[in-house]
Amino acid sequence: MSYTTPYLIPTGSGPLEGADLEDAVHDAIAGITGLDGALVRPRLQPEPDNIPPAATAWAAFGFENRVTSEFPEIIHDGAANAGVGADNLHQHETLTVRASFYDLGAGGLADKYAALLRDGLFIRQNQEGLAQSGILLISVGESTPAPVLLKIRWQYRTDLTFVIRRQIDRTYVVPNIASAEIGVETQSGSEPPSVTDIIVTNS
């Protein structure tokens, strides 16, 4: 089988990725906990910021894994793109986010902010904020203490994971099939004929 079109890339902007996706999660964590936005940081940065002063609680977050549907839905739209045709791909992506809250362990601030995020994620209006970025809350995990040594200073750390899901929509320009030439080779006996070549012409 041969086609007149090469490999395809999707059209349009697609779902949030990279810094845009991080910004959506950052805003949710800062907004729900009440932490200053500058104190909620992506875990992986080209140039990490300095650790805040000793009495300041702060947070870092990152994506642990991203799992998609095993078989996405693909629907051909023959009327799309001025009648040329397009394949629309739809699937769901599940992301696990780990938010880490830090303090010196004296005032219990890390536990406090982890609990605020844990409980606040279940408030409907907070979920609406995520939904504006196409993100739905699936579940919230346990808070786990995990002290860490940063720049020769012990920091008390509490990790909280939560799972979110979003729908991935992509459009690929796939021309409609205008005609097809099929070569058939007949055989003697009761065996069915075999198809020797298929040539597809796109519109």
N, C-alpha and C positions, 0 to 999 in steps of 0.2 A: 504494500500500500504506500503511495506517495502523496505528498501534499505540496501545494505551491507556496505555503507560508513557512517561515523558520520558527525557531523557539519563540515563545511568547513571554512577555512580562506584563503584569497587570497595569491597568490604567487608573488614573485617579490617585488620591493621596494615601489611601489605605488606612489601617488602624494606627493609633498612637504607638510610637516606638521611641526608644532611646530617651533623650532628655524630656520629651513631651510626656511619655508614660511615667517617668520618675516624678515629674512635676505634679501629675494628678495624684499619685500616692503620697507625695510629700505634703501637698495641701490638705489631704484627708487626715494625716497623722498630726500635723500642726494644728489644724482646726479643731479636731476632736479632743486633743490633750490640752490645748491652750498654750503650748510651748511656742516661743518665738520662732518664726520660720527659719531664722539663721541658725537656730540650734537643732534643727532637724535636717540631717545631711545624708545624701547617698553614701553607702558604705564604700563604694569603689569610686575614687576620683583621681584624675591625673595629678593634681596637686592638692593633697589633703590639707584641710584647715588645721590650725593649731587647736589643741585641746582647750576648752573653755576653762575659766578660773575654777578653783577647787570647790567653791560653794555652789556652783551652777550645775543643774541637771541638763542633760542633752541627749539626743537620740541619733542613731544611724539606722538606715534600712537598706534592704536589697532584696532582689528576687532570687529564690533558691532553685526553683525549677519552673518549667513551662510545658504543660502537657496539652496536646491538641486531640481532637476527635480522631479516631482510627480511620474513619472513612468520611471525608467531608461531602456535603451535598453539592452537586454541580448541575446546574440547570441551564440549558441553552435557550437563549432568547433570540429568535430569528428576526424580530422587528427592531432590535437595538442597533445603535450606531448607523442611523439612516438606512436601516434594512440590510446592512452588511452581516449583522449577527454577532453575538457575544456569548461566552460562557460565564455564568455567575457562580462563584464558589462561596459557600457558606459553611463555617465550622466554628466550634467553640474552643476557646483556649483557657485553661485553668492555670493560674499563677499562684505560687506560694510566696508570701512576703514575710521576711523576718525583720521585725523592728527591735532594736536593742536600745535600752535606756540605761544611762550611766549617771552615777554620783559617787560620793566617797563612802557611802554606806552608813553615815551617821544619822541623816534625817529621813531615810526611807523614801527619798524622792523618786528613785528609779522604779521602785514597786508602785508608787502612787501613779506615775504617768503610764506605766504599763497597764494598770487597772483601769485608768480613765479611757485608754484606747480600747481595751477589751470590752468594757461595758458600752462605751459610746458608739462602737461599730454597730450595735444592735438597734440604735435609735433610728427611726424611719427617716427623719430629716437628714441625718448624717449619711444614710445610704443614698438619699437623693443626690447629695453632692457628688458621690462616686458615679452615680448613674448618668450624670451629665457628661461624663467622659466615657460612657458605654461600659461601665464596670459594675458588676453585681457582687455582693458579699455572699460567700458560700458557707464558711465556717470560721471559728476563732479557736485557736489552740490554747495550751496551758502556758502560764508564765514560768520561766525556768531561770533560776539564779545562775550566773556564770561570770564570776569575778575575773578581771583581766588586768595585766600589768601593762600600762601605757606610759612610756617615757619615764621609767623608774618611779612610777606612782601607781599604787593599787587603786583600781576603780571598781566599785560595785556595779555589776551589770545584771539587768533582767531582760531576758529575751521573750518576745511574744510573737508567735506566728499566726497569720490569718490567710485564708484562701479566698481568692477572688476569681471571677470568671467574666469573660467578655466574648462577644461574637466577632468573628473575623469575616469580613466581606471583601471579596476581590472580584474585579471584572477583567476578563481577558477577551480581546477582540478575536473571535473565531468566526471566519466567514462561513456563511451557509453553503451547503453542498448544492451546487447547481446541476451537476451531471456526474455520472460515473460510468466508466468503461470496464467491463468485467470479461475476462477471457475464461472460457470453460473448456476443459479437455475431457472428452468422453472416453469411457473404457468399456471393454467387452465384458460380458458376464453380468452378474447382479450387483456389482459394486457401484456406488453412487458416483456421479461425475466429480472431479476435483477442480477447485478454482486455482488457476495458475497465476493470475495477475489481476490486481485491482488498481485502477488509476482514478483518483478522485480529483475533480476540478472544482475549486471554490469559486463562489460568485464574487 
